[in-house]
Amino acid sequence: MTFEIEVVPTEELVRKSHRLSGGDRLYRVLLELFFHALIPFLFVGGIGLILGFVLSPTWRYVAAAIIGCGIALGLWSAWIEQAMYRRKVKTSLETLRRMSCPGTRYEFTEEGVRKETELGFSFSKWLAFRKLSQVEEFWLLYRDEDRYFVFPSQVLSAEVLKFIMRKCKENGVPLQTEWSDD
């Protein structure tokens, strides 16, 4: 059994796919790191505030500076994450603009998935995939944490989606929905 679909990427699709796949995960990691890093700043800053009321008002300024450094660290982390996201989107859009026909043709067979553009093609067996994820109006089929195929839900017929889900289940590829952490 073989199914074929064509995905014509738009700028919106590129932006959303990068945001939904890697951007959110990276953002959560950076946010978690920020709060873990902020704890010592708040602890030391809190001690400084207490000392400021007990010993000398100078400690209040030290405490404010320490807490300010912690907040600056968080803002810097968010800026880095956004810069990485913008770079990834820019690179993808530049690649699409160089192509005369930016469409991507996918062929789903019993053996695996073939992806073809005018730049080349790839074939991955079903065993190569690590996760099938549904996020908003997209399906993401991951080969690893950073490489994935993006399928807008409107291009996948019920028959094609059933086939993909069946092949993933047969090959031990977990399904992750929008709110699960499987």
N, C-alpha and C positions, 0 to 999 in steps of 0.2 A: 504494500500500500504506500502511495506517495502523495504528498500534498505540497502545493506551492503557494507562496504568498509573496506579494511585493510591498515593501515599505519605502515610502518616499519621505525621507527625513526633512522636517522643517526646523527652523530655528527654535520654535517652541518645543518641539519634540527633543531636540538636542539638550536644551536647557533643563527640561523636566527630567530627562533620563539621567543626566549627570547629578542633578539634585537628589533624585529619588534613590539612586543606587549608592553612590559614594558620598555625596555631600552630606546627607543626613547622618550617616554613620560617623563620618569624620567630625561633624558638628557635635554629635553626642559625646564622642571621645574627648574632644577638646573642652567641651563644657564640663565634663566629669573631671578632667585634669585641672581645669581652672578652679573648681570648687575644692578639690583636694589640695591644691597649692595655696588657695586662699585661707584655709584653716590655720596654718601656722602664722600667716600675716595677721589674721584676726585675733588669734590667741596672744601673740606678742603685742599687737596694738592694744588689745584689751588690758593687758598688764600695764602697758605704758599709760593708758588712761587712768587706771586705778592709782598708779604711782603719781600721776599728775595731780590728782586730788589730795593725795596723802603727803607727798614730798615737795614737789615743785611744779609750777605750771609749765615749765619747759618740757616736761615729759608728755604733756598733752600734744605738743607740736611734733615730738618724735613719734608718738602713737599715730597721729594723723598722717605723717609721712609714710609710716610702715603700712598702714591700711591703704593709702593711696597707691603705693607700689604694688600691692596685691591686686587692686582694681585695674591698674595699668597693665599688669600681666594678663589679666583676662581680656581686656580690650585688644591687646596685641595678638593673643591667640585667635580671637574672632577675625581680626584683620587678615592674619595668615591664612585661615581657612577660606575666607572669601577670595583672596588672591589666588589660591590654588584652584578653586572652583572656576573663577573667571579665565584662568589660563587653560584649563581643560576644555571649557566651552569654546574659547577662541581657537584652539588648535583643531577641534572637531569641525567648527564652521569653516575654517580656512581649507581643510581637506575637502569638504563638500563643495565649496565654491570652485575648487580646481577641477572638479569632475564635470564633464559635459552632461552626463546623466547620473544624478546623485542617488538614484533608486537602488535599493538592495533587494535582491531576490533570495528568498529562503526556500529550501526544498527539504521537507521532512520525510524521511524514509524509515524503514524498519531498522536500518543500520545506524542512522544518526542524522545530523543536520548539516546541510551544505549552505553556505552563505556566499553569495557572489555579487560583486560590484564590478565596475569597469576597471578598478585598480587591481583586482585579483579575486581569488576565491579561497575558502577554507572549508574543511570538513572536520566535524567532531563527532565521534561516536557517542552514543547516549551515556556510556560509562564515564565520559570525560566531564560531564556536567555535575555541579555541586549543589545547585539549588534552583528551584523554580519559584519565583516570587511574584505575587500580584500586589501592585502598589498603585492606588488611585485607578487611572484608566489605562494602565500598562501592565504587561507581563514581562518579567526579566528572567532570562535563562542564563544562569551564571556558569562560566567555565572555571573561574576562581573568584576571589574577592574583588578583583579589579576589572575583569573581562567578562562581558555579558552581551547577550543579544536582547534588543529591546523590541517588543511587539505592542503597538497600540491595540487595545482591546477591539476596536472597530474593524481591524483587518483580520482578526482571527474568528473564523466561523465556529459554531459550536462543535462541528465535526472535527475540525483541525485541533481545537483546544482539547477535546476529549482524547484525541490521538496523542498529543504531546503529554498530557497528564498520565495516560496509560503507560507510555514509554518511560517516563520519568519514574513512575511507581515500580515498573518492572526492573529498573536499573538502580533502585535505591536512592533516587534523587528526591530530597525532601521538598515539600510544598510549604512555602512561607507566605502567609497572608499579611495584609497591611499592619495588623496589630500584634502578630505573634513574634516570638524571638527564637523559633526553632532553627 
